[in-house]
Structures are given as structure tokens and as C-alpha cells.
Amino acid sequence: MGCARWYLLRYCATSCSATVRYVLLALKVCGHREREKYFLLPRHDIIMETLDAIKTRKSVRRFQDRPVEREKMNALLEAAVQAPSWTNNQCWRFIVVTEKETIEKLTKANSNFNSWLKDAPVVIVACADPKDSGDWNGLQYFMMDVSLAMHNLVLMATDMGLGTCYLGAYDEMKVKEILGVPDNIRVAAMSPLGYPLDKKTLRDKMKGAILRSSNREPIEKVSHWEKW
């Protein structure tokens, strides 16, 4: 790691039941560029544990009126493309949308349930070229490839304090027309991106109750050992 040495320090909370946190701390740094190389972002010292990020992630539908820094968006794309894919063909293509007018058009191409999308500062549209992925047992694997890449991006965004929300209820042909996506490319998913607005409206609470987004089935119900 050049002249930089990095140490993993474990910090435990005072109570024995508290969650153990891991902090990645640079003790010796050879300049700002070396620091940025290994953290992807300057001054991004505190990194969540993987499970913390997984459990902290939630669907965010309200955002602050605050732009997302370009270097953070670049870091998210870098995280996305580290995902595995069918024979490593990396069929994914990403469109980062920040223009307000285009975001409003994308909102209209979504279902009315996603009308809140117009207030997002960024929308990331994940596309795929199916010929660069597989088709086996009747399954088209470009969807899996894109899902793996998008979830890398989503977990990284969570780590950065950014909110996302997987969206699929859109008119694909309208989205392709708005963004100039070629005919042979599929629009596999999209997500808003921004700094979450903590204040929840009654409508937000009702959506949460309907979607049961925080509820998870017990492991015993969804898993099997050795056989079904």
C-alpha cells in the first residue's frame, strides 16, 4: 500500500449488548492522493461493517434539496462495476441523470405511485445488453448481473449516508425514448439517489405500512438445509 499503513481498530460500546463497530483509520498517510486512492473519497475514514450497511439500507423516497457530489457518484459507479457477472461479460450500462427536466420526464414514465421521484436530485438508470449475458434454464441472467451491480451501488450509497430506492414500475419504452437508449439495450432498473430527508409525511408512513419494507421473514421459514 505504498507508504501508507492502515490499521483496523475495533471500538466497543460501553454496554455489553451494544453493537461492535469497526473503524478504518489511517495512521500514516503519504499525501492526499494516497488517501483518496484507498478510500475512494477524501476524508471518508469511518466505514460500516458489511452487515451494518445491509441492515441500515432502506428505501428512501424523500430527499434534501442538496446535490450529490460528483466524486461520490463516481465512487458508487466504481462499486457497481466490481460485481460478478455472467462469464465476467459485464453487460451493465449506467445512465446518471441530474438534469431536473429529465428527472421530471422519468417521473411521468413511472407509475403514479412513484410520483415522488421528481424531487430526487439524481436518478441512476441501470441498463443491460442481453447478448453480453447468459440465458440458461429459461432464465435471462442480465437481470441478475444488473441486480448484483446495483446492490453494490446501493450498499455503498448507504455507507455514504445516501438514500436509494429500487424502482421497476416504469414504462420501459418511454424511458428508452427519454434517455436515447438503443433498441437492443434493456432498462433493467432505476433508483433515485440523494441525501435522505428525515421528516416523514403521513403518506410516507402509509406506504411503509402497506409495503412492510422493514419486516423480514424468520430464517427458519425461508431456508432449508441439505434438501427442500
Backbone torsions as a table, in degrees:
resi	resn	phi	psi	omega
1	MET	NA	33.1	178.8
2	GLY	65.6	-139.2	-179.5
3	CYS	-94.3	11.6	177.9
4	ALA	-100.2	131.0	175.0
5	ARG	-113.9	131.2	-176.2
6	TRP	-116.4	136.9	-179.7
7	TYR	-120.5	141.3	176.7
8	LEU	-97.1	112.2	-178.6
9	LEU	-106.2	134.9	179.9
10	ARG	-101.4	124.6	177.2
11	TYR	-111.9	125.4	179.2
12	CYS	-108.2	141.5	177.3
13	ALA	-71.3	165.5	-174.2
14	THR	-66.4	-38.3	-179.7
15	SER	-83.5	146.8	-176.1
16	CYS	-68.7	-18.5	-178.5
17	SER	-91.4	-3.1	-176.0
18	ALA	-72.9	155.5	179.7
19	THR	-72.7	136.8	177.2
20	VAL	-76.7	132.4	179.5
21	ARG	-112.2	145.5	176.9
22	TYR	-112.0	134.0	179.7
23	VAL	-124.8	124.6	177.2
24	LEU	-92.6	116.0	-171.6
25	LEU	-122.6	130.7	176.3
26	ALA	-85.5	117.6	178.4
27	LEU	-92.7	-31.2	175.6
28	LYS	-133.9	123.7	-177.0
29	VAL	-127.2	129.3	178.3
30	CYS	-93.7	75.6	175.7
31	GLY	82.3	165.8	-176.3
32	HIS	-66.0	-38.0	-176.9
33	ARG	-65.9	-38.2	178.0
34	GLU	-63.4	-41.3	179.3
35	ARG	-62.7	-45.0	-178.5
36	GLU	-66.5	-32.7	-178.2
37	LYS	-61.1	-41.9	-174.5
38	TYR	-92.6	-19.9	179.0
39	PHE	-102.1	-8.9	-174.9
40	LEU	71.7	-31.5	179.5
41	LEU	-132.1	141.9	177.6
42	PRO	-66.6	142.4	175.2
43	ARG	62.3	22.8	178.6
44	HIS	-97.9	74.8	-169.7
45	ASP	-84.7	-34.9	-172.6
46	ILE	-95.0	116.8	-176.1
47	ILE	-114.3	132.2	177.5
48	MET	-67.1	156.0	164.8
49	GLU	-69.9	155.6	-179.4
50	THR	-57.5	-47.4	-178.4
51	LEU	-65.1	-34.6	175.8
52	ASP	-59.8	-45.9	-179.4
53	ALA	-63.9	-40.2	179.9
54	ILE	-62.5	-44.7	-177.4
55	LYS	-76.0	-26.9	-178.6
56	THR	-79.5	-29.4	-177.9
57	ARG	-57.2	136.5	174.8
58	LYS	-149.6	162.4	178.8
59	SER	-77.2	122.8	-177.6
60	VAL	-109.9	129.4	-177.1
61	ARG	-122.9	0.6	176.9
62	ARG	-131.5	133.0	-172.3
63	PHE	-129.6	151.8	174.3
64	GLN	-69.2	152.8	175.1
65	ASP	-81.5	73.8	-172.7
66	ARG	-148.3	127.3	-179.0
67	PRO	-70.0	153.3	174.9
68	VAL	-93.4	130.2	-176.7
69	GLU	-61.5	141.0	-178.7
70	ARG	-59.7	-38.7	-178.7
71	GLU	-66.1	-30.6	177.0
72	LYS	-71.2	-40.0	178.1
73	MET	-64.4	-39.1	177.0
74	ASN	-63.4	-39.7	179.0
75	ALA	-65.2	-36.7	178.2
76	LEU	-65.5	-41.8	178.0
77	LEU	-65.4	-36.7	177.3
78	GLU	-63.7	-39.6	176.9
79	ALA	-65.1	-40.3	-178.1
80	ALA	-60.9	-45.1	-173.3
81	VAL	-77.4	-2.4	174.3
82	GLN	-82.7	-3.7	-177.3
83	ALA	-69.1	155.0	173.0
84	PRO	-73.1	158.9	178.3
85	SER	-154.4	167.9	-179.1
86	TRP	-56.0	117.5	-177.2
87	THR	44.6	30.7	179.4
88	ASN	56.4	32.2	180.0
89	ASN	-78.9	-16.5	174.0
90	GLN	51.7	63.1	-174.6
91	CYS	-71.3	-10.9	-173.8
92	TRP	-70.2	149.5	171.6
93	ARG	-140.0	137.0	-175.9
94	PHE	-118.9	138.5	174.9
95	ILE	-117.6	119.5	178.6
96	VAL	-99.0	117.8	-175.7
97	VAL	-110.5	122.4	178.3
98	THR	-121.8	-14.0	-179.0
99	GLU	-73.0	127.3	-174.9
100	LYS	-59.0	-41.0	-177.9
101	GLU	-62.8	-41.3	179.5
102	THR	-68.4	-39.0	178.0
103	ILE	-62.7	-38.1	177.4
104	GLU	-64.3	-38.4	177.3
105	LYS	-66.5	-40.4	177.9
106	LEU	-64.4	-35.3	177.4
107	THR	-61.2	-42.7	179.5
108	LYS	-67.8	-24.5	177.8
109	ALA	-81.6	-8.0	176.9
110	ASN	-94.6	169.5	176.2
111	SER	-68.2	160.5	179.3
112	ASN	-59.8	-26.0	179.0
113	PHE	-62.3	-23.4	-179.0
114	ASN	-103.9	27.8	-177.7
115	SER	-63.5	-21.7	178.5
116	TRP	-66.6	-15.4	-176.1
117	LEU	-58.5	-27.4	-176.4
118	LYS	-60.3	-22.3	-177.4
119	ASP	-91.4	-1.8	179.5
120	ALA	-74.0	137.4	178.7
121	PRO	-73.2	-24.3	-178.4
122	VAL	-142.4	143.0	169.2
123	VAL	-127.1	128.0	176.9
124	ILE	-104.5	121.0	-179.1
125	VAL	-106.0	120.5	-178.2
126	ALA	-98.7	121.9	-179.0
127	CYS	-117.4	171.6	179.7
128	ALA	-152.8	148.9	171.7
129	ASP	-102.1	104.1	-174.4
130	PRO	-55.7	-30.4	-178.4
131	LYS	-68.1	-17.4	177.1
132	ASP	-92.4	11.4	176.6
133	SER	-130.7	-170.2	-174.4
134	GLY	-109.7	166.1	175.0
135	ASP	-139.2	106.3	-172.5
136	TRP	-140.9	136.9	-178.2
137	ASN	54.4	32.5	179.2
138	GLY	77.0	8.4	-179.7
139	LEU	-106.6	131.1	176.3
140	GLN	-93.1	113.8	-169.8
141	TYR	-82.4	-3.1	176.9
142	PHE	-64.7	-29.9	177.9
143	MET	-66.9	-39.1	177.5
144	MET	-67.8	-43.0	179.5
145	ASP	-56.7	-48.7	-178.3
146	VAL	-66.6	-38.6	179.8
147	SER	-61.8	-42.6	178.5
148	LEU	-62.7	-44.0	179.4
149	ALA	-65.1	-44.4	-179.1
150	MET	-64.3	-36.7	-178.6
151	HIS	-73.1	-30.5	169.5
152	ASN	-56.7	-47.8	-179.3
153	LEU	-61.9	-44.6	-176.9
154	VAL	-64.6	-42.8	179.7
155	LEU	-68.1	-37.9	176.3
156	MET	-63.9	-40.7	178.1
157	ALA	-62.0	-41.9	177.5
158	THR	-59.2	-43.1	178.5
159	ASP	-61.1	-32.1	-179.1
160	MET	-86.2	-1.6	-177.5
161	GLY	83.1	18.6	179.7
162	LEU	-102.7	150.4	-179.1
163	GLY	-103.8	149.1	178.3
164	THR	-140.6	170.9	175.9
165	CYS	-160.8	117.9	178.9
166	TYR	-64.7	131.1	178.4
167	LEU	-125.1	137.5	177.2
168	GLY	-136.6	-9.8	-176.6
169	ALA	-88.2	68.4	179.7
170	TYR	-133.4	162.4	175.8
171	ASP	-87.4	106.7	-174.0
172	GLU	-59.3	-41.2	-178.4
173	MET	-64.4	-38.8	177.9
174	LYS	-66.4	-41.4	178.9
175	VAL	-62.3	-43.6	179.6
176	LYS	-63.0	-38.8	178.9
177	GLU	-66.5	-42.7	-179.2
178	ILE	-62.4	-41.7	-172.8
179	LEU	-99.7	-0.5	179.2
180	GLY	68.5	35.5	-178.9
181	VAL	-78.0	130.8	-179.7
182	PRO	-59.4	156.9	-176.3
183	ASP	-60.7	-34.3	-175.4
184	ASN	-81.8	-2.5	-178.0
185	ILE	-102.0	137.1	177.7
186	ARG	-99.5	143.3	171.9
187	VAL	-91.8	110.0	-171.3
188	ALA	-93.3	-29.5	-178.0
189	ALA	-170.0	165.3	170.7
190	MET	-149.0	159.7	178.7
191	SER	-150.9	139.4	169.1
192	PRO	-71.0	164.0	177.7
193	LEU	-146.7	130.6	178.9
194	GLY	176.8	177.0	177.1
195	TYR	-80.5	123.5	-174.8
196	PRO	-62.5	144.6	171.5
197	LEU	-97.0	117.2	-172.2
198	ASP	-67.0	-31.6	-176.0
199	LYS	-66.5	127.3	179.5
200	LYS	-108.6	133.2	176.5
201	THR	-85.5	169.7	176.7
202	LEU	-59.6	-37.2	179.4
203	ARG	-63.3	-39.8	177.7
204	ASP	-61.7	-43.0	-179.2
205	LYS	-65.3	-38.4	178.7
206	MET	-65.5	-40.8	177.7
207	LYS	-61.7	-42.9	179.8
208	GLY	-61.6	-39.4	179.5
209	ALA	-67.3	-39.0	-179.0
210	ILE	-69.4	-44.6	-175.1
211	LEU	-81.6	-16.5	-178.5
212	ARG	50.4	42.9	-170.2
213	SER	-65.1	-24.4	-177.7
214	SER	-94.3	-8.2	-179.0
215	ASN	-83.1	138.5	177.1
216	ARG	-131.2	139.4	178.0
217	GLU	-68.3	148.4	177.8
218	PRO	-64.6	149.1	-178.8
219	ILE	-54.9	-38.9	-177.7
220	GLU	-61.3	-28.4	-177.2
221	LYS	-81.4	-28.3	-172.2
222	VAL	-110.6	0.7	-177.4
223	SER	-125.3	152.8	177.7
224	HIS	-133.2	151.9	176.3
225	TRP	-114.9	129.6	178.2
226	GLU	71.6	-53.1	178.7
227	LYS	-139.5	166.9	177.5
228	TRP	-61.3	NA	NA
